[in-house]
Amino acid sequence: MSKKKKLTLLLVAVLIVAVTGFTFAAQYTSADHTKKVSLNTLGISLVQTADASLADAKDEESTPSDRAKVSYKNIIPGKTINEKLAVKTDEDSQPAYIRVTATRYWVDKEGKKVEKAEGEEGYLDPEAIEIETKDQENWKVINDEDDPEVVYFYYLLPVNSDSETSHLMDSFKINEKYADNDYADMSTRIDFFAEGVQQSAGKDAILASWGINVTLDDSGKITNIEEQ
């Protein structure tokens, strides 16, 4: 057996999956956080529902937690992972507008984030990690123009206490066009950060907290977003 074949078998044994002659492991990790942006009570948390058919390790229940984590292995580019994510408000929370920030990035086999800038050798494109949001009517999804790792999700309706939004993420995948050796032995991660602004504080508070101008209709729904 040649040295090349021995190396290939070793990589397959460690990472389990082989794609067009090289190994590819995809790992997704999400972490939820709560940020209070009010002098009054405002509590929010992220709620995960893992893709049970693909998850390598997950919380026993899909409930809010201070920090949740789900991992997937044996994933090839183009494979859709039906992980779902929503935001829930606490029982004593004030009605709030919700924003979730997703940061998607690549990690090497030692667990370190790949820090190469676009144009540098070894750069890995974060936009290869694609997040699907089916409810485009109630979620406004905006990619950060200055940082391709960052995606903002704005829920357009104020969320009352003890309520849950629709899914901001219904699934995600790694685009199949990135199935090449530059991405071999790498993992992907997506971190989520949820925050809220009290509805009664109005659009001035949204501008101060998130740096966006919004237009509200009579029901309080956000009908337009302009970034500053």
C-alpha positions, 0 to 999 in steps of 0.5 A, spaced: 500 500 500 502 506 498 504 512 503 498 516 499 493 511 500 495 510 508 494 517 509 487 517 506 485 511 510 487 515 516 484 521 515 477 517 513 478 513 520 479 520 524 474 524 521 469 518 518 467 522 512 470 522 505 469 527 499 472 526 492 478 523 495 479 528 501 476 528 508 471 534 510 468 534 517 463 540 519 461 542 526 456 546 528 456 550 535 451 555 537 451 559 543 445 563 546 446 569 550 441 574 554 443 581 554 438 586 558 437 593 554 432 596 559 432 599 566 425 594 567 425 587 566 427 584 559 429 577 559 430 573 552 433 566 550 435 562 544 431 555 543 434 550 539 431 544 536 437 539 533 437 535 527 436 529 531 438 524 525 444 528 524 446 531 531 453 528 534 451 531 541 446 535 543 442 537 549 437 532 552 431 537 551 430 543 546 429 548 551 432 555 553 439 555 556 445 560 558 449 556 553 447 551 548 451 547 544 450 542 538 455 538 534 454 535 527 459 530 524 460 526 518 457 532 514 459 533 506 458 540 503 451 541 500 448 536 506 442 540 509 442 540 517 435 541 519 437 545 526 432 550 528 432 556 532 427 561 535 427 566 541 423 566 547 421 571 552 421 570 559 414 570 563 415 577 566 419 580 560 416 587 557 414 586 550 421 587 546 424 588 539 429 582 538 435 582 534 440 576 533 447 576 531 450 570 528 457 569 527 459 564 522 467 562 521 472 556 520 476 552 525 482 548 524 483 541 527 486 544 533 480 548 535 482 554 533 479 559 529 482 561 522 484 568 522 486 569 515 483 575 511 480 575 504 486 574 499 491 571 504 493 564 503 489 559 507 483 564 507 476 560 508 470 564 506 465 564 511 459 565 506 460 558 505 456 557 511 449 558 509 443 559 513 436 558 511 430 563 514 423 561 511 419 566 515 422 572 511 415 576 512 417 576 520 424 576 520 429 581 516 436 578 514 441 583 513 449 581 512 454 585 515 457 589 509 464 590 513 464 583 516 462 577 512 462 572 518 456 576 521 449 576 519 443 580 523 436 577 524 431 582 526 424 580 528 419 585 525 414 584 530 414 586 538 414 580 542 410 579 548 412 576 555 412 568 555 412 568 547 416 565 542 418 567 535 418 564 529 424 560 527 430 565 525 434 559 522 430 553 519 436 549 517 444 551 514 449 547 510 456 548 507 455 550 500 457 544 495 462 549 491 467 549 497 468 541 497 476 542 495 482 541 499 483 548 502 477 546 506 479 539 508 480 537 516 476 544 517 470 545 522 465 550 521 461 554 527 456 559 528 455 563 534 448 566 536 447 572 540 440 574 542 438 581 545 432 585 545 430 593 546 423 594 550 418 596 545 415 602 549 422 605 549 421 606 541 425 607 535 430 612 539 432 606 543 433 601 537 437 607 534 441 607 540 442 600 541 443 597 534 445 603 530 439 602 525 433 607 524 426 603 523 419 605 521 414 602 525 406 602 523 400 603 527 401 596 530 408 596 532 411 592 526 417 594 523 416 596 516 423 599 514 430 598 516 436 603 515 443 602 517 447 608 519 
